[in-house]
Amino acid sequence: MLGHCGNSGRVAGWCRRRSQSGYSLVELVITTAMILIVSAFAAPSLINYYRSARVRAAASSVSAYLNEGRQMAIKRNTPVCVGYTTTTIQYRLSTCGGTVLTVAGLTTSSSNVRLPDNINLSSTASAIFGNLGNATTGATYTVTDTVSTRTLTVTVAPSGRITVP
């Protein structure tokens, strides 16, 4: 005998009323609590990843700007200095006191390449690239995220190779 549930109303040994649908308040509270707990555990590692990725992106940008200076030296067949301040990079012809070079789409009206916000740059020296792409003066640039104080170094070897570890 099928009883009051019939064939279609029996699910895993329990009878389901046809008018009952959706989730109960208890189920919603438990699901929300589980999501909040998992989010609370994941948030610190997500923030840590974001800060590390921010420094890595800034170091990659500095590497690209240095490579741009190297390419300019090769293209112009003359040395190019990649000077810097804590928040900008500037290209100069021949020496670090030479004529300022403007790069369309890259430099500001003052011929500076602006670094991302909250990123500072320091260096042992300004890199000067020769007409063959070699670095007449090698340099090590330190990229620092001012919020998290994380740092990465960008190294210019005498061969002209630019590396970000």
C-alpha positions in Angstrom: 0.0 0.0 0.0 1.3 3.4 -0.9 -0.1 5.4 2.0 -0.9 9.1 1.8 2.3 10.1 -0.1 1.6 8.1 -3.2 4.3 7.2 -5.6 5.3 10.7 -6.7 5.5 12.2 -3.2 8.1 9.9 -1.7 11.7 11.2 -1.8 14.4 9.2 0.1 11.8 7.7 2.5 10.2 11.0 3.4 6.9 12.5 2.2 7.0 16.0 0.7 4.1 18.2 0.7 3.3 19.7 -2.7 2.8 23.2 -1.3 6.2 23.3 0.4 9.0 24.8 -1.6 12.2 27.0 -1.1 14.6 27.0 1.8 13.9 27.4 5.5 15.3 30.3 7.5 17.6 27.9 9.3 19.1 26.7 6.1 19.7 30.2 4.9 21.3 31.3 8.1 23.7 28.3 8.1 24.6 28.8 4.5 25.3 32.5 5.1 27.4 31.7 8.2 29.5 29.2 6.3 30.1 31.7 3.5 31.2 34.4 6.0 33.5 32.0 7.9 35.2 30.9 4.6 35.5 34.5 3.5 37.1 35.5 6.8 39.8 32.8 6.4 40.4 33.7 2.7 40.6 37.5 3.1 44.1 37.8 4.6 45.7 35.6 1.9 43.8 37.5 -0.8 45.1 40.8 0.6 48.6 39.4 0.8 48.4 38.2 -2.8 47.1 41.6 -4.0 50.0 43.4 -2.4 52.6 41.0 -3.8 51.0 41.3 -7.2 51.0 45.1 -7.0 54.8 45.2 -6.4 55.4 42.7 -9.1 53.4 44.7 -11.6 55.2 47.9 -10.7 58.6 46.1 -11.1 57.5 44.8 -14.5 56.6 48.3 -15.5 60.0 49.6 -14.4 61.6 46.8 -16.4 59.5 47.8 -19.5 60.5 51.5 -19.1 64.2 50.5 -18.8 63.8 48.3 -22.0 62.3 51.3 -23.7 65.4 53.4 -22.9 67.6 50.6 -24.2 65.6 50.4 -27.4 65.9 54.2 -27.8 69.7 54.0 -27.5 69.8 51.4 -30.2 67.4 53.2 -32.5 69.1 56.6 -32.1 72.6 55.1 -32.2 73.6 57.1 -29.2 73.6 56.6 -25.4 70.4 57.1 -23.4 70.3 57.6 -19.7 67.3 56.4 -17.8 67.1 58.8 -14.9 64.6 58.6 -12.0 63.0 60.3 -9.0 61.1 58.4 -6.4 57.9 58.5 -8.5 59.0 59.1 -12.1 61.4 57.9 -14.8 63.0 60.2 -17.4 64.9 59.5 -20.6 67.9 61.7 -21.4 70.2 61.8 -24.4 73.9 60.9 -24.0 74.3 61.5 -20.3 72.0 61.9 -17.3 72.4 65.7 -17.8 71.6 65.6 -21.5 68.6 66.6 -23.5 65.3 65.2 -22.2 63.6 62.8 -24.6 59.8 62.7 -25.0 58.1 59.4 -25.8 54.7 59.8 -27.4 52.0 58.2 -25.3 54.4 57.3 -22.5 55.6 60.5 -21.0 53.7 63.4 -19.4 53.9 67.0 -20.5 57.1 67.3 -18.3 58.6 64.4 -20.2 58.4 62.1 -17.2 57.1 58.6 -17.1 54.9 58.4 -14.0 55.0 55.2 -11.8 51.9 53.7 -10.4 50.4 55.3 -7.2 51.9 54.3 -3.9 55.1 53.0 -5.6 58.5 54.5 -4.9 61.7 53.9 -6.8 65.3 54.1 -5.6 68.5 53.0 -7.3 72.3 52.7 -6.9 72.7 54.7 -10.1 70.9 55.7 -13.3 71.3 53.2 -16.1 73.0 54.5 -19.2 72.5 52.3 -22.3 75.0 52.5 -25.2 74.2 52.4 -28.9 74.6 48.6 -29.0 72.1 48.1 -26.1 74.8 47.4 -23.5 74.7 49.3 -20.2 77.7 51.5 -19.8 76.7 51.8 -16.2 74.7 48.9 -14.7 72.2 49.7 -12.0 69.9 48.1 -9.5 66.5 49.7 -9.0 64.4 49.0 -5.9 60.7 49.2 -6.4 58.8 49.7 -3.1 55.1 49.6 -2.3 54.6 52.4 0.2 51.5 50.8 1.7 52.9 47.3 2.4 56.6 48.2 2.3 57.2 45.2 0.1 60.1 45.6 -2.3 61.5 44.0 -5.5 64.7 44.8 -7.3 65.1 45.3 -11.1 68.7 44.7 -12.2 70.4 46.1 -15.2 73.5 44.1 -16.1 76.5 45.5 -18.0 75.3 43.5 -21.0 72.1 45.4 -21.0 70.0 42.6 -19.8 67.2 43.7 -17.5 65.9 41.2 -14.9 63.2 41.1 -12.3 63.6 38.1 -9.9 
